[in-house]
Amino acid sequence: MDQPVRNVPGTAHPRLPRGVRLVHNEAQGGWVLLAPERVFKPDAIAMEILKRCTGLVNVDTIVDDLAKAFPGAPRERIHDDVVKLIGGLADKKLLEL
């Protein structure tokens, strides 16, 4: 059974924690999220979100930026996808809020 994803406030400033890196790796066929003893290959949508998780901007700003970059997608859907991804990665200790 899936566990619920944590609530991610719009004011949170997500960033990669110490020991986790986003790197381009040709052997893996593109971008990968490297963590101690773990490797995750994000899809294109996850990459658009992850590259904005610098700790400099909050979740609401990330959603606004993505809504401008992808005007065909409803903002509510973008918000839900961003919160789900960020919350899930934070639960796995791959992002800090």
C-alpha positions as CSV (number, residue, x, y, z in Angstrom):
1,M,0.0,0.0,0.0
2,D,1.3,3.5,-0.9
3,Q,2.1,5.8,2.0
4,P,0.8,9.3,1.8
5,V,3.2,11.9,0.6
6,R,4.1,14.7,3.1
7,N,2.4,18.0,2.8
8,V,4.8,20.4,1.0
9,P,4.1,24.1,1.8
10,G,4.3,26.6,-1.0
11,T,6.9,28.6,1.0
12,A,9.3,25.6,1.2
13,H,12.7,26.1,-0.5
14,P,13.6,22.6,-1.8
15,R,17.2,21.7,-2.5
16,L,19.4,18.7,-2.8
17,P,20.9,17.7,0.5
18,R,24.5,17.1,1.2
19,G,25.7,13.9,-0.6
20,V,23.0,14.0,-3.3
21,R,23.9,15.3,-6.8
22,L,22.2,15.7,-10.1
23,V,24.6,14.8,-12.8
24,H,24.6,14.1,-16.5
25,N,25.8,10.6,-17.1
26,E,26.2,9.2,-20.6
27,A,26.4,5.7,-19.4
28,Q,23.0,6.0,-17.8
29,G,21.6,7.8,-20.9
30,G,21.1,11.2,-19.5
31,W,20.6,12.9,-16.1
32,V,20.7,10.9,-12.9
33,L,20.2,11.8,-9.2
34,L,23.0,10.2,-7.3
35,A,22.7,9.5,-3.6
36,P,24.8,7.3,-1.3
37,E,24.3,3.7,-2.7
38,R,21.4,4.8,-4.8
39,V,20.9,6.1,-8.4
40,F,17.6,7.5,-9.7
41,K,16.9,8.3,-13.4
42,P,14.3,11.1,-13.5
43,D,12.1,11.5,-16.5
44,A,11.8,14.7,-18.4
45,I,9.1,16.2,-16.2
46,A,10.9,15.4,-13.0
47,M,14.1,17.0,-14.5
48,E,12.2,20.2,-15.1
49,I,11.2,20.3,-11.5
50,L,14.6,19.1,-10.1
51,K,16.7,21.7,-11.9
52,R,14.6,24.4,-10.2
53,C,15.2,22.9,-6.7
54,T,18.2,25.0,-5.8
55,G,17.1,26.2,-2.4
56,L,16.9,29.8,-3.8
57,V,13.2,29.7,-4.8
58,N,10.1,28.4,-3.1
59,V,7.6,25.8,-4.3
60,D,5.1,28.4,-5.4
61,T,7.7,30.1,-7.6
62,I,8.7,26.7,-9.1
63,V,5.0,26.1,-10.0
64,D,4.7,29.6,-11.5
65,D,7.8,29.2,-13.5
66,L,6.7,25.8,-14.9
67,A,3.2,27.2,-15.7
68,K,4.9,29.9,-17.8
69,A,7.2,27.4,-19.5
70,F,4.3,25.0,-20.2
71,P,1.2,27.3,-20.8
72,G,-0.9,24.4,-22.1
73,A,-0.9,22.6,-18.7
74,P,-3.4,23.7,-16.0
75,R,-1.6,25.3,-13.1
76,E,-3.5,23.1,-10.6
77,R,-2.1,20.0,-12.3
78,I,1.4,21.4,-12.3
79,H,1.1,22.3,-8.6
80,D,-0.1,18.7,-7.8
81,D,2.7,17.1,-9.8
82,V,5.4,19.4,-8.2
83,V,4.2,18.8,-4.7
84,K,3.9,15.0,-5.2
85,L,7.4,14.8,-6.7
86,I,9.0,17.1,-4.1
87,G,7.2,15.4,-1.2
88,G,8.1,11.9,-2.4
89,L,11.8,12.8,-2.9
90,A,11.9,14.5,0.5
91,D,10.4,11.4,2.1
92,K,13.3,9.4,0.5
93,K,15.8,12.0,1.8
94,L,16.7,13.1,-1.8
95,L,15.5,16.7,-1.2
96,E,15.4,19.0,1.7
97,L,12.6,21.4,2.4
